[in-house]
Amino acid sequence: MAEATQLAYEERGSGPVLLFVHGFPLDRTMWIDQLAGLAKIRRCVAVDLRGHGLSEDPNPGGYSMDLFADDLAATLDELGAEKADVCGLSMGGYVALAFWRRHPDRVRSLVLCCTKAEADSAEGKAGRDALAELVREKGTEALFEALLGKMFRKVPSEDVVARCRRMITSVPPEVATADLEAMRDRPDSVGTLSTISVPALWIAAEEDVIMPLDAARATAGKIPTGSFVEVPVAGHMAPMENPEAVNAALRDFLKDLK
Ligand code: MLT
């Protein structure tokens, strides 16, 4: 496995670190409303995973959720933070679960947003390969078109769609395909859920067609220390689509955590 590397990040606020990990194939800017809304209670840090945003990778490939998780640990070292509240959306949630497995002593709490614990099915893996092929042949504009129908609530905000389009079409195609391979090969995390011993919040969105609500509720129920929140009027990109509700859930969850 490649060596862990310190990531580019954007931060706001002071206090205990709240680390935000973006989904596929996005970057730190998906969390700007959380940085603005939570800076009074936390040192909010949104990272760019390797290859994404400002974390340039001259030789992308060989990615895994474990490698991404180790990059988070290297970034916490750089921040001088022993522990963090770790909040990941979707692929970022897979990374957060890997971080819990590999660096449990560095986790104050976990927030798993619009994500799942199961590994890909055989059909899901074939879908990853097909999407990677599409990216290799037609680039990231075609990737955006392929994701467009699933990422947002039924009546999406034009601004949110435009911001996601900018993120997706900015990611190098080799990074997007490396992400897809890493997600295809990620291990099942269902067994990890029962090992979680820090406070955990599962956030699911009413209109998320990628990570449906009922499955999310059942998964969250497997975390002994878990709680569950449903975000209304939002799809898969809930932190961008209904930032007020996501921020309120985070504020409520974090208020008693030292
Ligand atoms: C994401 O938003 O990160 C992706 O939908 C995750 C996935 O495709 O499994």
Boltz pocket constraint, residues with backbone or C-beta under 6 A from the ligand:
constraints:
  - pocket:
      binder: B
      contacts: [[A, 22], [A, 23], [A, 24], [A, 25], [A, 89], [A, 90], [A, 91], [A, 92], [A, 114], [A, 183], [A, 210]]
      max_distance: 6.0
